[in-house]
Amino acid sequence: MTTQRTESVLRVEPSTVSGEREALEQWLDFHRATLARKCEGLDDAQLRTPSAPPSDLTLLGLVRHMAEVENGWFRNVLAGEKAGRVYSTEEDRDRDLHVTDTDTYEEAYATWQAQIAHARTLAAGHGLDDLAEGEHRSGEPFNLRWIYLHMIEEYARHNGHADLIRERIDGATGD
């Protein structure tokens, strides 16, 4: 039995006159909500539907991937928590994107939202110019401003993928 989700995701348009930090946070939240809206009203089977062969990219995989990205940049890099990975493993570094018939949106969404909540808490304790306490695999230093900008870029790119996947599933278009 599959359950179709019909929740309504609140997405707030970013202010056109906010300060830098507020603008970055608003745009990041806007893009987070956009991905959730792309998944609205679909059941698990639809959320596991690949974009187009040979790609196995799915909406469920994108949600899991963004949980992984939130964890990586905010917990591991910004805060230096050494939280590890959420879904990926040494054997399958893209496990977040490689969904199976047992992976569910309910679990992925809850994990993603928990990562977002933790990211907000961590970011609140840092200024935009504060350097991350953890280390990225590149060895480069990152400040919170860069992390915010990268996260906005990451979501925007994947929301473009989500647009195309959603249209393939049921013809829905728009933002």
C-alpha positions as CSV (number, residue, x, y, z in Angstrom):
1,M,0.0,0.0,0.0
2,T,1.3,3.4,-0.9
3,T,0.3,6.7,0.7
4,Q,0.1,9.8,-1.4
5,R,1.3,12.9,0.4
6,T,-0.8,16.1,0.1
7,E,0.8,18.3,2.6
8,S,1.3,21.9,1.7
9,V,4.8,23.2,2.0
10,L,5.1,26.8,3.0
11,R,7.6,28.7,0.8
12,V,8.3,32.3,1.7
13,E,9.6,34.6,-1.0
14,P,12.9,36.3,0.1
15,S,12.7,40.0,1.0
16,T,14.1,42.4,-1.6
17,V,15.4,44.7,1.0
18,S,17.0,42.5,3.7
19,G,20.6,42.6,4.9
20,E,23.2,40.2,3.8
21,R,22.8,37.4,6.4
22,E,19.0,37.6,6.3
23,A,19.1,37.4,2.5
24,L,21.4,34.4,2.5
25,E,19.2,32.6,5.1
26,Q,16.0,33.5,3.3
27,W,17.3,32.3,-0.1
28,L,18.5,29.0,1.4
29,D,15.2,28.4,3.1
30,F,13.4,29.3,-0.2
31,H,15.4,26.6,-2.0
32,R,14.9,24.1,0.7
33,A,11.1,24.6,0.5
34,T,11.3,24.4,-3.3
35,L,12.7,20.9,-3.2
36,A,10.0,19.8,-0.7
37,R,7.3,21.2,-3.0
38,K,8.7,19.2,-5.9
39,C,8.0,16.1,-3.8
40,E,4.5,17.1,-2.7
41,G,1.6,14.8,-3.5
42,L,3.8,11.9,-4.7
43,D,3.9,8.4,-3.3
44,D,7.2,6.5,-2.6
45,A,7.1,4.7,-5.9
46,Q,6.8,8.0,-7.8
47,L,9.5,9.5,-5.6
48,R,11.8,6.6,-6.6
49,T,11.1,7.1,-10.3
50,P,14.4,7.8,-12.2
51,S,14.7,10.9,-14.3
52,A,15.7,9.3,-17.6
53,P,18.0,6.4,-18.6
54,P,20.8,5.9,-18.0
55,S,20.5,8.2,-15.0
56,D,19.1,6.8,-11.8
57,L,18.5,10.2,-10.2
58,T,15.2,10.4,-8.3
59,L,13.4,13.0,-6.2
60,L,13.9,10.7,-3.2
61,G,17.6,10.5,-3.9
62,L,17.8,14.3,-4.1
63,V,16.1,14.7,-0.7
64,R,18.6,12.1,0.8
65,H,21.5,13.9,-1.0
66,M,20.5,17.2,0.5
67,A,20.3,15.7,3.9
68,E,23.9,14.5,3.3
69,V,25.0,17.9,2.1
70,E,23.4,19.8,5.0
71,N,25.2,17.3,7.4
72,G,28.5,17.7,5.6
73,W,28.7,21.4,5.3
74,F,27.2,22.5,8.6
75,R,27.9,19.7,11.0
76,N,31.2,18.3,9.7
77,V,32.8,21.4,8.1
78,L,31.3,24.5,9.9
79,A,31.0,23.0,13.4
80,G,33.7,20.3,13.2
81,E,31.4,17.8,14.7
82,K,32.9,14.8,12.8
83,A,29.3,13.5,12.5
84,G,30.2,11.2,9.6
85,R,27.9,10.6,6.7
86,V,24.1,10.2,6.8
87,Y,23.7,7.7,3.9
88,S,26.9,7.4,2.0
89,T,29.5,4.7,2.8
90,E,33.1,4.0,1.8
91,E,31.8,1.3,-0.6
92,D,29.1,3.6,-2.1
93,R,29.9,7.3,-1.7
94,D,26.7,8.1,-3.6
95,R,24.5,5.8,-1.5
96,D,22.4,8.9,-0.8
97,L,21.4,9.0,-4.5
98,H,21.1,5.3,-4.9
99,V,17.7,4.5,-3.5
100,T,16.2,1.1,-3.1
101,D,12.6,-0.2,-2.8
102,T,12.9,-0.1,1.0
103,D,14.0,3.6,1.2
104,T,11.0,5.8,2.1
105,Y,10.3,9.5,1.8
106,E,9.0,9.6,5.3
107,E,12.4,8.6,6.7
108,A,14.4,10.7,4.2
109,Y,12.2,13.8,4.8
110,A,12.5,13.4,8.6
111,T,16.3,13.0,8.3
112,W,16.6,16.0,6.0
113,Q,14.5,18.2,8.2
114,A,16.5,17.2,11.3
115,Q,19.7,18.1,9.4
116,I,18.3,21.5,8.4
117,A,17.2,22.2,12.0
118,H,20.7,21.3,13.3
119,A,22.3,23.4,10.5
120,R,20.2,26.5,11.5
121,T,21.3,26.0,15.1
122,L,24.9,25.7,14.2
123,A,24.9,28.7,11.8
124,A,23.2,30.9,14.4
125,G,26.3,30.6,16.5
126,H,28.6,31.9,13.8
127,G,29.2,35.2,12.0
128,L,29.4,35.3,8.2
129,D,33.1,35.8,8.4
130,D,33.8,33.1,11.0
131,L,35.9,30.3,9.6
132,A,34.7,26.8,9.9
133,E,35.9,24.8,12.8
134,G,36.1,21.5,10.8
135,E,37.9,20.6,7.7
136,H,36.8,20.0,4.2
137,R,38.5,17.3,2.2
138,S,40.0,20.0,0.0
139,G,41.9,21.4,3.0
140,E,40.7,24.9,2.1
141,P,39.3,27.2,4.9
142,F,35.6,28.2,4.5
143,N,33.6,30.9,6.2
144,L,29.9,30.7,6.9
145,R,29.2,33.2,4.0
146,W,30.8,30.8,1.5
147,I,28.9,27.8,3.0
148,Y,25.6,29.7,2.7
149,L,26.3,30.6,-0.9
150,H,27.4,27.1,-1.8
151,M,24.3,25.6,-0.2
152,I,22.1,28.0,-2.2
153,E,23.9,27.0,-5.4
154,E,23.7,23.3,-4.5
155,Y,19.9,23.5,-3.9
156,A,19.3,25.7,-7.0
157,R,21.1,23.2,-9.2
158,H,19.3,20.2,-7.8
159,N,16.0,22.0,-7.9
160,G,16.5,22.2,-11.6
161,H,16.9,18.5,-11.7
162,A,13.8,18.1,-9.5
163,D,11.8,20.2,-12.0
164,L,12.6,17.8,-14.8
165,I,12.1,14.7,-12.8
166,R,8.7,15.9,-11.5
167,E,7.6,16.8,-15.0
168,R,8.5,13.3,-16.2
169,I,6.5,11.7,-13.3
170,D,3.2,13.5,-13.7
171,G,3.6,16.4,-16.0
172,A,3.6,19.0,-13.1
173,T,5.6,22.1,-14.0
174,G,6.3,25.4,-12.3
175,D,7.9,26.4,-9.1
